[in-house]
Amino acid sequence: MTQGTVPAPVVQMYYNYDRAFVDKVHSLIYYTQDSSKKDVQYNLPCVFATPDRAFAQIKKQIARKTDKKEEDIKKIPLPIASLSRITQSLDLTRYVKYKFNRLYHDPENEKYIGMDRPSPWDLTYQVDIWARTIADLDMLTSQIIQWMRADEFYLPVDHLFPMGTKIVLTQFQGMVENSKVNHGTEDKRTLRRTFTYVVHGWISHPPIDAPIVKKIVVDFYDNTDAYDPVFLEQIVIYENEEDAVMGQVTTTFDVTLIPGELTVGESYGSFATPSLATIVGLQASILGDVAVGDDIELQLTIDGVVDSARKLVIAAGEVNNEASFDSVSVNAGQILGVYCASAGSVDPGSWLQVRVNVQLEVFA
């Protein structure tokens, strides 16, 4: 394996929250004059280090930028800033068990990418400002105060894909004067002011692939008789972007209820189709005593015209049946019904419930 082919692991908190806060502190501007009394300004140098290591880290930074040896650097130019993360703890008051399924759309692979809701963690940071004069210390302190709305500000932080960049609530916890403490410098006048913040951060989880649902099929049954459930209808919704079709619904129309005995040669039902549809089958159920003797045969009628090729048979002794056949299209307003080609025998008072299975397309 060639060098550089293995990606370095991304360390959360360190790579995103620590760096984001360093960038925030580094945005402080120090205004001063050079040796010729000309006004100059520059971003405040900042290192990620505890107070006792701050000057040593600044020396390393200066040595790296000037090609000097650390031992040759005798005096640290002030002001500087140091930042350290002192605690981190789980905040259960912000915990919610949830899954984001659609944070990112990957159309090439026809899927969405999501993730579990990130874990809420409070990260406590300490910012130390080091200066030679009270004026310099107050100048930088006033800029820090201007970060905040009352006691808070929002810190932009990059998170793992697909969470991305979020602005994170950061709350001020207090300021302490530590100017009497001397850490590693030969200059006797070293002033230090300490600021503490809690960042209400998030530890994100690995991404989760969520394939796009192309088709949903729902079957409905009449479970009045738990041992012999009766199929009622099926609803199918699917996506067909190429034809600009938003979805297709397979459903049923109740076209007729036939009381008492059937009569051969009679037509029943007069259901007006509400929209363009495709007829794909028939269903029928006897609500009462089962048929005896001959089978019951019902043939589809469209505007009173019998279609003998599209029919349904309920065998003697059975209470229901369904049939699928080659589809036929009908326009809105056409009348659907059934023609009795064979009546069998149904006791007076029984009802025969007939349904026509259709498909409806919903266009964009």
C-alpha positions as semicolon CSV with decimal commas, in nm:
position;residue;x (nm);y (nm);z (nm)
1;M;0,000;0,000;0,000
2;T;0,142;0,337;-0,102
3;Q;0,200;0,614;0,144
4;G;-0,097;0,839;0,204
5;T;-0,367;0,594;0,093
6;V;-0,497;0,533;0,446
7;P;-0,707;0,830;0,565
8;A;-0,628;0,968;0,909
9;P;-0,911;0,915;1,158
10;V;-1,109;1,226;1,242
11;V;-1,102;1,286;1,619
12;Q;-1,418;1,459;1,736
13;M;-1,399;1,737;1,996
14;Y;-1,029;1,784;1,917
15;Y;-1,053;1,837;1,541
16;N;-1,376;2,037;1,540
17;Y;-1,464;2,199;1,875
18;D;-1,108;2,272;1,991
19;R;-1,014;2,414;1,652
20;A;-1,333;2,617;1,625
21;F;-1,266;2,781;1,963
22;V;-0,899;2,844;1,877
23;D;-1,016;3,020;1,558
24;K;-1,260;3,226;1,765
25;V;-0,987;3,338;2,006
26;H;-0,743;3,395;1,720
27;S;-0,996;3,641;1,569
28;L;-0,916;3,888;1,852
29;I;-0,729;4,189;1,711
30;Y;-0,439;4,356;1,892
31;Y;-0,393;4,724;1,805
32;T;-0,051;4,880;1,874
33;Q;0,232;5,087;1,723
34;D;0,559;4,972;1,574
35;S;0,903;5,120;1,653
36;S;0,837;5,413;1,418
37;K;0,509;5,496;1,597
38;K;0,304;5,373;1,303
39;D;-0,030;5,212;1,386
40;V;-0,038;4,835;1,325
41;Q;-0,280;4,553;1,406
42;Y;-0,267;4,175;1,396
43;N;-0,464;3,870;1,508
44;L;-0,382;3,764;1,860
45;P;-0,150;3,460;1,870
46;C;-0,328;3,166;2,032
47;V;-0,211;2,819;2,135
48;F;-0,414;2,522;2,257
49;A;-0,244;2,454;2,589
50;T;-0,300;2,467;2,963
51;P;-0,170;2,785;3,134
52;D;0,147;2,616;3,262
53;R;0,232;2,506;2,904
54;A;0,122;2,822;2,723
55;F;0,462;2,994;2,702
56;A;0,640;2,673;2,602
57;Q;0,389;2,624;2,317
58;I;0,429;2,986;2,205
59;K;0,807;2,935;2,196
60;K;0,757;2,632;1,971
61;Q;0,528;2,836;1,746
62;I;0,779;3,122;1,721
63;A;1,067;2,881;1,659
64;R;0,874;2,709;1,380
65;K;0,793;3,038;1,208
66;T;1,138;3,202;1,247
67;D;1,364;2,894;1,211
68;K;1,515;2,967;1,553
69;K;1,589;2,722;1,831
70;E;1,352;2,729;2,125
71;E;1,633;2,782;2,375
72;D;1,737;3,095;2,186
73;I;1,400;3,260;2,241
74;K;1,436;3,443;2,571
75;K;1,140;3,678;2,565
76;I;0,780;3,607;2,464
77;P;0,608;3,898;2,288
78;L;0,281;3,978;2,461
79;P;-0,015;3,980;2,446
80;I;-0,096;3,616;2,367
81;A;-0,384;3,379;2,438
82;S;-0,402;3,017;2,543
83;L;-0,702;2,786;2,530
84;S;-0,764;2,461;2,714
85;R;-1,058;2,221;2,740
86;I;-1,090;2,145;3,110
87;T;-1,399;1,920;3,132
88;Q;-1,657;1,743;2,917
89;S;-1,980;1,581;3,035
90;L;-2,298;1,425;2,893
91;D;-2,599;1,659;2,911
92;L;-2,906;1,435;2,949
93;T;-3,140;1,737;2,955
94;R;-3,079;1,770;2,579
95;Y;-3,088;1,399;2,498
96;V;-3,353;1,282;2,251
97;K;-3,359;0,938;2,091
98;Y;-3,426;1,008;1,724
99;K;-3,299;0,917;1,378
100;F;-3,257;1,164;1,090
101;N;-3,322;0,966;0,771
102;R;-3,286;1,239;0,510
103;L;-2,997;1,473;0,591
104;Y;-2,831;1,429;0,250
105;H;-2,964;1,317;-0,089
106;D;-2,743;1,097;-0,307
107;P;-2,932;1,086;-0,640
108;E;-2,661;0,888;-0,820
109;N;-2,704;0,591;-0,585
110;E;-3,076;0,657;-0,529
111;K;-3,057;0,689;-0,152
112;Y;-3,066;0,933;0,134
113;I;-2,798;0,947;0,401
114;G;-2,898;1,004;0,761
115;M;-2,770;0,948;1,112
116;D;-2,881;0,898;1,469
117;R;-2,938;1,222;1,656
118;P;-2,599;1,332;1,794
119;S;-2,514;1,290;2,162
120;P;-2,530;1,616;2,362
121;W;-2,205;1,691;2,544
122;D;-2,109;2,005;2,738
123;L;-1,747;2,108;2,679
124;T;-1,592;2,355;2,926
125;Y;-1,314;2,576;2,786
126;Q;-1,074;2,811;2,962
127;V;-0,936;3,110;2,773
128;D;-0,632;3,287;2,924
129;I;-0,523;3,628;2,794
130;W;-0,164;3,728;2,877
131;A;-0,051;4,093;2,847
132;R;0,202;4,340;2,980
133;T;-0,034;4,629;3,049
134;I;-0,386;4,671;3,185
135;A;-0,473;4,872;2,872
136;D;-0,385;4,578;2,645
137;L;-0,574;4,336;2,868
138;D;-0,884;4,559;2,871
139;M;-0,865;4,610;2,494
140;L;-0,888;4,235;2,434
141;T;-1,142;4,185;2,713
142;S;-1,378;4,436;2,551
143;Q;-1,363;4,241;2,223
144;I;-1,446;3,919;2,408
145;I;-1,744;4,090;2,570
146;Q;-1,862;4,199;2,224
147;W;-1,881;3,834;2,117
148;M;-2,178;3,782;2,343
149;R;-2,548;3,854;2,352
150;A;-2,587;3,885;2,729
151;D;-2,400;3,573;2,851
152;E;-2,396;3,368;2,528
153;F;-2,282;3,346;2,167
154;Y;-2,299;3,087;1,891
155;L;-1,985;2,910;1,777
156;P;-1,975;2,773;1,417
157;V;-1,845;2,413;1,437
158;D;-1,784;2,158;1,161
159;H;-1,919;1,808;1,230
160;L;-1,882;1,474;1,059
161;F;-2,077;1,412;0,738
162;P;-2,372;1,433;0,696
163;M;-2,428;1,661;0,998
164;G;-2,209;1,940;0,858
165;T;-2,154;2,285;1,008
166;K;-2,377;2,386;1,298
167;I;-2,385;2,695;1,517
168;V;-2,348;2,579;1,876
169;L;-2,468;2,763;2,185
170;T;-2,175;2,877;2,400
171;Q;-2,236;3,028;2,745
172;F;-2,006;3,251;2,949
173;Q;-1,933;3,118;3,299
174;G;-1,720;3,395;3,445
175;M;-1,392;3,588;3,447
176;V;-1,108;3,568;3,701
177;E;-0,804;3,793;3,748
178;N;-0,486;3,583;3,770
179;S;-0,232;3,859;3,717
180;K;-0,028;3,768;4,024
181;V;0,048;3,424;3,883
182;N;0,371;3,399;3,684
183;H;0,405;3,106;3,439
184;G;0,740;3,052;3,276
185;T;0,846;3,403;3,177
186;E;1,141;3,613;3,291
187;D;0,942;3,937;3,256
188;K;0,819;4,036;3,602
189;R;0,515;4,221;3,468
190;T;0,293;3,955;3,319
191;L;-0,080;4,009;3,354
192;R;-0,330;3,730;3,304
193;R;-0,709;3,722;3,281
194;T;-0,906;3,395;3,264
195;F;-1,244;3,343;3,094
196;T;-1,452;3,025;3,118
197;Y;-1,718;2,902;2,874
198;V;-1,944;2,599;2,834
199;V;-2,005;2,490;2,475
200;H;-2,327;2,287;2,445
201;G;-2,182;2,061;2,180
202;W;-2,267;1,743;1,992
203;I;-2,083;1,419;1,924
204;S;-2,214;1,293;1,590
205;H;-2,273;0,930;1,495
206;P;-2,167;0,747;1,176
207;P;-2,382;0,804;0,865
208;I;-2,667;0,564;0,787
209;D;-2,782;0,481;0,433
210;A;-3,158;0,513;0,378
211;P;-3,263;0,374;0,038
212;I;-3,541;0,567;-0,134
213;V;-3,881;0,397;-0,111
214;K;-3,997;0,335;-0,466
215;K;-4,318;0,147;-0,395
216;I;-4,556;0,104;-0,102
217;V;-4,813;-0,176;-0,106
218;V;-5,090;-0,192;0,156
219;D;-5,349;-0,474;0,165
220;F;-5,681;-0,433;0,349
221;Y;-5,877;-0,729;0,486
222;D;-6,211;-0,779;0,658
223;N;-6,122;-0,976;0,971
224;T;-6,480;-1,025;1,094
225;D;-6,410;-1,397;1,065
226;A;-6,059;-1,431;1,206
227;Y;-6,024;-1,777;1,051
228;D;-6,128;-1,664;0,704
229;P;-6,030;-1,298;0,646
230;V;-6,175;-1,143;0,329
231;F;-5,947;-0,940;0,106
232;L;-6,100;-0,597;0,046
233;E;-5,855;-0,387;-0,151
234;Q;-5,492;-0,305;-0,218
235;I;-5,334;0,039;-0,234
236;V;-5,006;0,077;-0,425
237;I;-4,810;0,403;-0,437
238;Y;-4,486;0,425;-0,633
239;E;-4,252;0,676;-0,795
240;N;-4,200;0,706;-1,170
241;E;-3,998;1,018;-1,238
242;E;-3,938;0,943;-1,608
243;D;-4,311;0,971;-1,686
244;A;-4,360;1,261;-1,444
245;V;-4,601;1,043;-1,247
246;M;-4,626;1,128;-0,880
247;G;-4,778;0,792;-0,791
248;Q;-5,015;0,516;-0,888
249;V;-5,293;0,391;-0,661
250;T;-5,447;0,044;-0,692
251;T;-5,783;0,046;-0,520
252;T;-6,140;-0,087;-0,551
253;F;-6,480;0,056;-0,641
254;D;-6,796;-0,091;-0,483
255;V;-7,024;-0,106;-0,784
256;T;-7,332;-0,291;-0,659
257;L;-7,511;-0,467;-0,374
258;I;-7,748;-0,735;-0,507
259;P;-8,034;-0,832;-0,272
260;G;-8,197;-1,173;-0,271
261;E;-8,180;-1,413;-0,564
262;L;-7,979;-1,336;-0,877
263;T;-8,150;-1,350;-1,216
264;V;-7,965;-1,482;-1,519
265;G;-7,953;-1,221;-1,794
266;E;-7,991;-0,924;-1,561
267;S;-7,734;-0,646;-1,516
268;Y;-7,667;-0,488;-1,180
269;G;-7,495;-0,173;-1,064
270;S;-7,441;0,170;-1,215
271;F;-7,115;0,311;-1,079
272;A;-6,978;0,621;-1,256
273;T;-6,597;0,619;-1,262
274;P;-6,465;0,943;-1,105
275;S;-6,148;0,963;-1,316
276;L;-5,940;0,797;-1,582
277;A;-5,876;0,443;-1,457
278;T;-5,755;0,099;-1,558
279;I;-5,971;-0,200;-1,457
280;V;-5,760;-0,500;-1,358
281;G;-5,999;-0,735;-1,176
282;L;-6,317;-0,811;-0,986
283;Q;-6,401;-0,919;-0,632
284;A;-6,728;-1,046;-0,482
285;S;-6,846;-1,157;-0,138
286;I;-7,180;-1,308;-0,030
287;L;-7,305;-1,140;0,285
288;G;-7,532;-1,415;0,411
289;D;-7,582;-1,783;0,321
290;V;-7,347;-1,939;0,067
291;A;-7,459;-2,020;-0,285
292;V;-7,562;-2,376;-0,363
293;G;-7,623;-2,564;-0,688
294;D;-7,458;-2,388;-0,982
295;D;-7,169;-2,142;-0,965
296;I;-7,230;-1,770;-0,972
297;E;-7,074;-1,602;-1,278
298;L;-7,062;-1,224;-1,306
299;Q;-6,928;-1,046;-1,615
300;L;-6,807;-0,687;-1,630
301;T;-7,022;-0,428;-1,807
302;I;-6,902;-0,085;-1,927
303;D;-7,178;0,155;-2,025
304;G;-7,416;-0,141;-2,040
305;V;-7,196;-0,343;-2,279
306;V;-7,112;-0,690;-2,147
307;D;-6,745;-0,797;-2,156
308;S;-6,762;-1,176;-2,128
309;A;-6,382;-1,208;-2,123
310;R;-6,360;-1,019;-1,797
311;K;-6,556;-1,213;-1,539
312;L;-6,566;-1,353;-1,186
313;V;-6,688;-1,694;-1,067
314;I;-6,794;-1,785;-0,711
315;A;-6,803;-2,162;-0,689
316;A;-7,100;-2,333;-0,524
317;G;-7,044;-2,354;-0,150
318;E;-6,799;-2,061;-0,148
319;V;-6,866;-1,714;-0,006
320;N;-6,616;-1,504;-0,200
321;N;-6,365;-1,497;-0,481
322;E;-6,157;-1,256;-0,684
323;A;-6,030;-1,257;-1,041
324;S;-5,759;-1,068;-1,229
325;F;-5,765;-1,022;-1,605
326;D;-5,611;-0,819;-1,887
327;S;-5,657;-0,454;-1,799
328;V;-5,903;-0,229;-1,977
329;S;-5,908;0,151;-1,959
330;V;-6,216;0,361;-1,884
331;N;-6,271;0,734;-1,890
332;A;-6,422;0,949;-1,617
333;G;-6,800;0,921;-1,620
334;Q;-6,826;0,576;-1,781
335;I;-7,072;0,344;-1,601
336;L;-6,950;0,016;-1,450
337;G;-7,167;-0,281;-1,355
338;V;-7,191;-0,662;-1,373
339;Y;-7,402;-0,901;-1,583
340;C;-7,532;-1,226;-1,429
341;A;-7,439;-1,513;-1,662
342;S;-7,502;-1,784;-1,402
343;A;-7,703;-1,734;-1,083
344;G;-7,646;-2,040;-0,864
345;S;-7,879;-2,016;-0,565
346;V;-7,868;-1,750;-0,294
347;D;-8,135;-1,738;-0,020
348;P;-8,363;-1,433;-0,026
349;G;-8,233;-1,171;0,212
350;S;-7,864;-1,239;0,132
351;W;-7,658;-0,974;-0,038
352;L;-7,387;-1,008;-0,296
353;Q;-7,124;-0,734;-0,265
354;V;-6,926;-0,676;-0,584
355;R;-6,608;-0,469;-0,620
356;V;-6,413;-0,368;-0,926
357;N;-6,035;-0,349;-0,888
358;V;-5,892;-0,042;-1,060
359;Q;-5,565;0,147;-1,089
360;L;-5,561;0,528;-1,076
361;E;-5,258;0,732;-1,182
362;V;-5,185;1,068;-1,019
363;F;-4,988;1,297;-1,250
364;A;-4,768;1,592;-1,155
